[in-house]
Amino acid sequence: MRIMRTPMLVYRSAVIAALGGFLFGFDTAVISGTVKDLKSVFLLNDWWLGFTVASALFGTILGAATVQVPSNRWGRKPTLVLMAFLYFLSAVGSACPWNFGTMTDLDWYGFLFARFIGGIAVGGASVVSPLYTAEISPAKSRGVLVAITQFNIVFGILMAFFSNYVIAGLQLGDLGWRWMFGVEAIPAAAFFFLLFIVPESPRWLIGKGRSEKARPILDALGTDSGNVDDEIGIIEKAIEEERQGGKEKLFCYRYRFPIFLAICMAAFNQLSGINAVLYYAPTMFTVAGASERLSMFLPVVIGFTNLVFTMAAMYVIDWFGRKKLMLAGSVGYVTSLCIVAGAFYVYSPEFNVSMAYVDVAKAEATADLDTATAKLEEAKKTFAEIRGRETDGTVPIMGILIVLGGLMLFIASHAFGQGACIWVFLSEIFPNQIRAQGQAFGSFVLWIFCALVSQLFPPLLALLGPTSIFLGFAGLMVLQLLWVIAFMPETKQVPLEEMQKKLGIV
């Protein structure tokens, strides 16, 4: 029996397509380093700060919901080229909202629009990048190649944190936050130009009746059957079956349980607080008393932890199964969130004094020094009442380390549980005839909750404080744990017919 090797063209095309995932992760996390500057530059209160951060996510919802139209009409490759162009436009537009002096409402609207179109690119790429890779890959290597996109998303998050840290260290002043956004234009431009050396999806070409154009591409990419004509026949048959299944409606009584599972999986993914951590990590470390420089570095540690445990989960997911990973992740969520909440509760007096010293340091060059000094004296008085002693204003290193440890455990729990399982699980619980609809629905629910959490986190943090916020997330993850135990089926290596019986689809 001859062993079919996967051609280099497949690997090259998959890696280039996965740059859409890298930019997805980068664009998602890069705003974390700019939150403080955006608040002061655009004079935002906590509510409008949340809206500004969530502006890209509103675009993501639109992109994920509508990208099937250009993808099916123009092709996978032109759609990815469009997404790359939108990424580039968003990076430049976010970095240069035209006015370099006092910002006006018009500048803020321009910034929101730039972030919104970046969100469209994120939503579109999150659908088309793995779709394109799946369609060009032979079955024997499809899982690994599609997983490159998930790896690149996490790698992009890490690189965003690292880039923010490096730029903050350059001390560029008012230009720093602009560079944090603008640097994304480099990988976006690379993505745009590299896409011109990859082929169109042969599956899309065959679906459009252009089999002759697909023939040389299939020959270059390799086939599962070893014969291009046989492969074209197999693809044509599969496409016809999907078209027949496309008439099936997702929202009917028959599919009530997989719909319930998809809603819960997607909602709990964001109700864990994962995007609050990714978008506001430097803010949380600043609240914990860390210096500005340290607050930009510690998210890099968080991003690296995310990368390591994502790789570990990808390695064991087919061995342990989805439910076991979700159980471990849920327990880790609850434990880590309670640790973080406890650290903010126990060390809050020290954290408050540290923050007050920071306010004085910032106010020394302004006319607001008297107000900042009064705030410091009030914080020191409160500290003395609680602790029964005076404070010298030293940074509570132990408290910062506990917050860091808790957030590292949190991100590891996410990467090992929800992060690894959600897309796999959503692709397995729906029958063939409605799988595309089901996955799109699950993605839509995910982005809705993502936008809600990102929007509400700053005002709730100001209103309730970090202790209450993280305890709230912990309580929601207790509900996820109970849901996993009571309702989540194990989908590992379960045949479709048996899965349908498990889920009550008859």
C-alpha positions in Angstrom: 0.0 0.0 0.0 1.5 3.3 -1.1 1.6 6.0 1.6 0.2 9.3 0.3 2.3 12.3 1.4 0.7 15.7 2.0 2.2 18.1 -0.6 4.0 21.2 0.6 1.4 23.4 -1.1 -1.2 22.2 1.4 1.0 23.1 4.4 2.0 26.5 2.8 -1.6 27.4 2.1 -2.9 26.3 5.5 -0.2 28.4 7.3 -1.0 31.4 5.2 -4.8 31.0 5.8 -4.0 30.6 9.5 -2.6 34.2 9.5 -6.3 35.1 9.6 -6.4 33.4 13.0 -3.2 35.1 14.1 -4.8 38.5 13.3 -8.0 37.4 15.0 -6.1 36.8 18.3 -3.9 39.9 17.9 -6.8 42.2 17.2 -8.8 40.8 20.1 -6.0 41.4 22.7 -4.2 44.4 21.5 -6.8 46.9 22.9 -5.9 45.7 26.4 -2.8 47.8 26.5 -4.6 51.0 25.3 -7.6 51.0 27.7 -6.1 53.6 30.1 -5.1 55.9 27.2 -8.4 55.6 25.4 -10.2 56.6 28.6 -8.2 59.8 29.0 -7.8 60.7 25.3 -11.5 60.4 24.5 -12.7 61.5 28.0 -14.8 58.3 28.4 -16.7 57.2 31.5 -16.8 53.5 32.4 -19.9 52.8 30.4 -18.5 54.4 27.2 -15.1 52.8 27.8 -16.8 49.4 27.7 -18.7 50.4 24.6 -15.4 51.5 22.9 -13.7 48.2 23.8 -16.8 46.2 22.6 -17.1 48.2 19.3 -14.9 45.6 17.5 -17.1 42.8 18.8 -20.2 44.3 17.3 -18.4 44.1 14.0 -17.4 40.5 14.8 -21.1 39.6 15.2 -21.9 41.1 11.8 -18.8 39.5 10.1 -19.5 36.0 11.4 -23.2 36.2 10.5 -22.8 37.5 6.9 -19.4 36.2 5.7 -21.0 33.2 4.1 -22.5 35.5 1.4 -19.2 36.7 -0.1 -17.5 33.3 0.7 -20.1 31.4 -1.3 -20.5 34.0 -4.1 -16.9 35.1 -4.7 -14.9 32.2 -3.3 -12.9 31.5 -0.1 -9.7 33.1 -1.4 -11.1 36.5 -2.4 -13.0 36.7 0.8 -9.8 36.1 2.8 -8.2 38.9 0.7 -11.0 41.2 1.7 -10.6 40.3 5.4 -6.9 41.0 5.2 -7.7 44.4 3.7 -10.2 45.2 6.4 -7.6 44.1 9.1 -5.1 46.6 7.5 -7.6 49.4 7.3 -8.7 48.9 10.9 -5.1 48.9 12.1 -4.2 52.2 10.3 -7.6 53.8 11.2 -7.4 52.9 14.9 -3.9 54.2 15.1 -4.7 57.5 13.3 -8.1 58.8 14.1 -7.0 62.0 12.2 -6.5 64.4 15.1 -3.2 64.5 17.0 -4.2 67.3 19.3 -7.3 67.5 21.4 -9.7 64.7 20.4 -13.2 65.5 19.4 -16.3 63.4 19.1 -15.6 63.0 15.4 -12.3 61.4 16.2 -14.0 59.0 18.6 -16.5 58.0 15.9 -13.7 57.4 13.4 -11.9 55.2 16.0 -15.1 53.2 16.6 -15.6 52.7 12.9 -12.1 51.5 12.4 -12.4 49.0 15.3 -15.8 48.0 13.9 -14.5 47.0 10.5 -11.6 45.2 12.2 -14.3 43.2 14.1 -15.9 42.4 10.7 -12.5 41.0 9.7 -12.2 39.0 12.9 -15.7 37.5 12.5 -15.2 36.7 8.9 -11.8 35.2 9.3 -13.0 33.1 12.3 -15.3 31.3 9.8 -13.5 31.3 6.5 -9.9 30.6 7.6 -10.6 27.1 9.1 -13.2 26.5 6.3 -10.7 27.1 3.6 -8.1 25.0 5.3 -10.5 22.1 5.8 -11.4 22.2 2.1 -7.9 22.1 0.8 -6.6 19.5 3.2 -6.5 15.7 2.7 -8.5 13.9 5.4 -5.4 12.3 7.0 -3.9 15.7 7.8 -7.1 17.9 8.1 -7.3 17.8 11.9 -3.8 19.0 12.4 -3.9 21.7 9.7 -7.2 23.1 10.9 -5.8 23.2 14.4 -3.1 25.6 13.2 -5.8 28.3 13.0 -6.7 27.7 16.7 -3.0 27.7 17.6 -2.5 31.0 15.7 -5.4 32.7 17.5 -3.7 32.0 20.9 -0.3 32.9 19.5 -1.7 36.2 18.2 -3.0 37.0 21.7 0.4 36.4 23.1 2.1 38.5 20.5 -0.4 41.4 21.1 0.5 41.3 24.8 4.2 41.2 24.0 4.0 44.0 21.4 2.1 46.2 23.9 4.8 45.6 26.5 7.6 46.5 24.1 5.9 49.6 22.8 5.1 50.7 26.4 8.8 50.3 27.2 9.8 52.7 24.4 8.0 55.5 26.3 6.5 57.1 23.3 4.0 59.2 25.3 0.8 60.1 23.6 1.9 58.1 20.5 2.3 54.8 22.4 -1.3 53.7 22.1 -1.4 54.6 18.4 1.6 52.3 17.8 0.0 49.5 19.7 -2.9 49.5 17.2 -0.8 50.5 14.1 1.7 47.6 14.4 -1.1 45.2 13.4 -0.8 46.7 9.9 2.4 44.7 9.3 1.0 41.1 9.6 -2.2 42.3 7.9 -0.2 43.5 4.9 1.8 40.2 4.9 -1.5 38.2 5.0 -2.9 40.3 2.1 0.0 39.7 -0.2 0.7 36.1 0.7 -2.9 35.1 -0.1 -2.1 35.7 -3.8 0.2 32.7 -3.9 -2.4 30.2 -2.5 -5.0 28.4 -4.7 -8.7 28.8 -4.5 -10.6 26.0 -2.7 -11.2 23.2 -5.2 -14.3 22.3 -3.4 -15.8 25.8 -3.9 -14.9 25.6 -7.6 -16.6 22.2 -8.0 -19.7 23.6 -6.2 -19.8 26.4 -8.8 -19.6 23.9 -11.7 -15.9 24.7 -12.5 -14.5 21.2 -12.1 -12.0 21.7 -14.9 -10.4 24.6 -13.1 -10.4 22.6 -9.8 -8.7 19.6 -11.5 -5.1 21.0 -11.6 -5.5 22.4 -8.1 -6.6 19.0 -6.7 -3.7 17.4 -8.5 -1.3 19.8 -6.8 -2.9 19.5 -3.3 -3.3 15.8 -3.4 -6.4 13.7 -2.9 -7.6 11.1 -0.5 -8.5 8.6 -3.2 -5.3 9.1 -5.2 -7.3 9.8 -8.3 -8.5 13.3 -9.2 -11.5 12.2 -11.2 -12.7 10.0 -8.3 -12.1 12.9 -5.9 -14.2 15.2 -8.0 -17.0 12.7 -8.1 -16.9 12.3 -4.3 -17.0 16.0 -3.7 -19.9 16.5 -6.2 -21.9 13.8 -4.3 -21.1 15.4 -0.9 -22.1 18.9 -2.2 -25.4 17.5 -3.5 -26.2 15.9 -0.2 -25.5 19.2 1.6 -27.8 21.1 -0.7 -30.5 18.6 0.0 -29.8 19.0 3.7 -29.8 22.8 3.4 -33.6 22.6 3.2 -33.7 21.3 6.7 -34.7 23.9 9.4 -32.4 24.2 12.5 -35.1 25.6 14.8 -37.5 22.8 15.2 -38.6 20.6 18.1 -36.4 17.7 16.8 -33.2 19.7 17.4 -34.1 21.2 20.7 -31.4 19.4 22.7 -28.4 20.2 20.5 -29.6 23.8 20.3 -29.7 23.9 24.1 -26.2 22.4 24.3 -24.9 25.0 21.8 -26.4 27.9 23.7 -25.0 26.8 27.0 -21.6 26.0 25.6 -21.3 29.4 23.9 -22.8 31.4 26.8 -20.7 29.8 29.5 -17.5 30.3 27.4 -17.9 34.1 27.9 -19.6 34.1 31.3 -16.4 32.7 32.6 -15.0 36.2 32.2 -12.3 35.2 29.7 -12.6 38.3 27.5 -12.7 40.5 30.6 -9.3 39.1 31.5 -7.9 39.3 27.9 -9.2 42.9 27.3 -8.6 44.4 30.7 -5.6 42.4 32.1 -3.3 45.4 32.5 -6.1 47.3 34.2 -6.6 44.5 36.7 -2.9 44.4 37.5 -2.9 48.2 37.9 -5.8 47.9 40.3 -3.7 45.3 42.2 -1.0 47.9 42.8 1.5 46.9 40.0 3.5 49.6 38.3 2.6 50.6 34.8 5.5 48.8 33.4 4.8 45.6 35.4 1.1 45.8 34.4 2.1 45.6 30.8 4.5 42.7 31.3 2.3 40.4 33.4 -0.3 39.9 30.6 2.6 38.4 28.5 2.9 35.7 31.2 -0.8 35.2 30.9 -0.6 34.9 27.1 2.3 32.4 27.3 0.3 30.3 29.8 -2.6 30.3 27.4 -0.4 29.1 24.5 1.2 26.3 26.5 -2.1 24.9 27.8 -3.8 25.2 24.4 -1.1 23.1 22.9 -1.4 20.5 25.7 -5.2 20.4 25.3 -4.9 19.9 21.5 -2.6 16.9 22.2 -4.9 15.1 24.7 -8.5 16.1 23.6 -9.0 12.9 21.6 -7.6 10.8 24.4 -9.3 12.2 27.5 -12.5 13.3 25.7 -14.4 16.6 25.7 -16.4 16.1 28.9 -13.3 15.3 31.1 -11.5 18.4 29.8 -14.6 20.5 30.5 -14.9 19.1 34.0 -11.3 19.8 34.7 -11.6 23.3 33.2 -14.8 24.1 35.2 -13.1 23.1 38.5 -10.1 25.2 37.6 -12.3 28.1 36.7 -14.1 28.1 40.1 -10.8 27.6 42.0 -8.9 30.3 40.2 -11.7 32.9 40.2 -12.1 32.4 44.0 -8.3 32.9 44.4 -8.4 36.1 42.5 -11.5 37.4 44.3 -9.9 36.5 47.7 -6.7 38.3 46.8 -8.6 41.5 46.0 -10.6 41.2 49.2 -7.7 40.5 51.5 -5.2 43.0 49.9 -7.7 45.7 48.9 -6.4 48.2 51.5 -2.9 47.9 50.3 -4.0 48.0 46.7 -6.0 51.2 47.3 -3.0 52.9 48.9 -0.7 51.8 46.1 -3.2 53.2 43.6 -3.3 56.5 45.5 0.5 56.8 45.4 0.3 56.3 41.6 -2.3 59.0 41.3 0.0 61.4 43.2 2.9 60.6 41.0 0.8 61.3 37.9 -0.5 64.5 39.3 2.9 66.0 40.2 3.1 67.6 36.8 -0.4 68.9 36.8 -2.6 71.3 38.7 -4.5 68.5 40.2 -1.9 67.6 42.9 -4.0 68.8 45.8 -6.9 66.5 44.9 -4.6 63.5 44.4 -2.8 64.2 47.7 -6.2 64.4 49.5 -7.1 61.1 47.9 -3.8 59.6 49.2 -4.4 60.8 52.8 -7.9 59.3 52.7 -6.6 56.0 51.5 -3.9 55.9 54.1 -6.5 56.7 56.9 -8.7 53.9 55.7 -5.8 51.5 55.6 -4.9 52.4 59.2 -8.4 51.9 60.4 -8.5 48.4 58.8 -5.0 47.2 59.5 -4.4 49.1 62.8 -1.1 50.5 61.6 0.4 53.1 59.3 1.6 52.3 55.8 4.7 53.3 54.0 3.0 52.8 50.6 5.1 49.8 49.5 3.6 47.8 46.7 1.9 44.6 48.1 4.0 42.1 46.1 2.4 39.1 47.7 -1.1 40.3 46.6 0.1 40.9 43.1 1.7 37.4 42.9 -1.6 35.8 44.2 -3.6 37.7 41.5 -1.0 36.7 38.9 -1.1 33.0 40.0 -4.9 33.0 40.1 -5.2 34.5 36.6 -2.6 32.0 35.3 -4.6 29.1 36.7 -7.7 30.7 35.2 -6.3 31.0 31.7 -4.9 27.5 31.9 -8.3 26.2 32.9 -9.9 28.0 30.0 -7.3 26.8 27.5 -7.6 23.2 28.7 -11.4 23.2 28.9 -13.6 25.7 27.0 -10.9 27.0 24.7 -10.0 23.5 23.4 -13.6 22.0 23.4 -16.0 24.6 22.2 -15.4 24.5 18.4 -14.9 20.7 18.4 -18.1 20.2 20.4 -20.2 22.5 18.3 -19.1 20.6 15.2 -20.1 17.3 16.6 -23.5 17.8 18.2 -25.4 18.7 15.0 -26.3 16.1 12.3 -24.7 16.6 8.8 -27.8 18.2 7.3 -27.8 21.1 9.7 -24.2 21.2 10.9 -23.2 24.4 9.1 -26.4 26.2 10.5 -25.7 24.8 14.0 -22.1 25.9 14.1 -23.0 29.4 12.8 -25.7 29.7 15.5 -23.3 28.7 18.2 -20.7 31.2 16.9 -23.4 33.9 16.9 -24.4 33.2 20.5 -20.7 33.3 21.5 -20.0 36.7 20.0 -23.2 38.2 21.5 -22.1 37.2 25.0 -18.6 38.3 24.2 -19.8 41.8 23.4 -22.1 42.0 26.4 -19.3 41.0 28.9 -16.8 43.4 27.3 -19.4 46.2 27.4 -20.5 45.7 31.0 -17.2 44.9 32.7 -15.8 48.4 33.2 -19.0 49.9 34.7 -19.6 46.8 36.9 -16.0 46.9 38.0 -16.4 50.5 39.1 -19.7 49.8 40.7 -19.1 46.5 42.5 -15.3 46.2 42.7 -13.1 43.3 41.6 -13.9 41.0 44.5 -17.7 40.9 43.7 -17.0 40.7 39.9 -14.7 37.6 40.2 -17.0 36.0 42.7 -19.9 36.5 40.3 -17.8 34.8 37.5 -17.0 31.9 39.9 -20.7 31.4 40.7 -21.5 31.2 37.0 -18.8 28.6 36.5 -20.3 26.5 39.3 -23.4 26.5 37.1 -21.2 25.4 34.1 -19.8 22.6 36.2 -23.3 21.4 37.1 -24.3 21.7 33.4 -21.3 19.6 32.3 -22.1 16.9 34.9 -25.9 16.8 34.2 -26.3 17.5 30.5 -23.1 17.5 28.5 -22.7 14.3 26.5 -19.3 12.8 25.7 -18.8 13.1 21.9 -15.4 11.5 21.6 -15.4 8.9 18.9 -19.1 8.5 18.9 -20.7 7.5 15.5 -23.2 9.9 14.1 -26.1 7.5 14.4 -25.4 6.8 18.1 -24.9 10.5 18.7 -28.3 11.3 17.3 -29.9 8.7 19.7 -27.9 10.2 22.6 -29.3 13.7 21.9 -32.8 12.6 21.3 -32.8 13.3 17.5 -35.1 10.8 16.0 
